[in-house]
Amino acid sequence: MSQLLIVPRATEKAYAQSLATNTYVFNVPLDANKQQIIDAVESQFDVKVINIKTLVQSGKAVRFSRGKNRYPGTTNRKDSKKAYVTLAEGDSIQVFDVPAEEEKK
C-alpha cells in the first residue's frame, strides 16, 4: 500500500477547532477511504485516532468570457476532500509552528 499525501489545513477555523476539541482538519485525495486516512495519520504523526469524519466539497462554478460578443461559458473548479480527525486525549499535532515565542526568548 502506498503512502497517502495528507496535508493539514492551515486556516483560522481549523486552528480554533484543534484547540477546542482536539480535532484536526486535513486535505486528502478524493479516492481515499476512512481507514486509509486513519492509517496515514497514525503512521505520519505517531498519534492515536479516535474518530474521523470526511466530506467532499464540490468545486465552485466559475464564469469566463470567450470574447466581447460571445456568450460567457462556465466551468467548475476541482472537487476537494477534507477529513476531520479527532485524536486521543493527550495527543497533538504541531500544525502551526510558533516562531514568535522562540524569538522572544
Secondary structure, DSSP 8 states (H G I E B T S, - for coil): ------EE---HHHHHHHHHHSEEEEEE-TT--HHHHHHHHHHHH---EEEEEEEEE---EEEE--SSSS--EEEE---EEEEEEEE-TT-----S--HHHHHH-
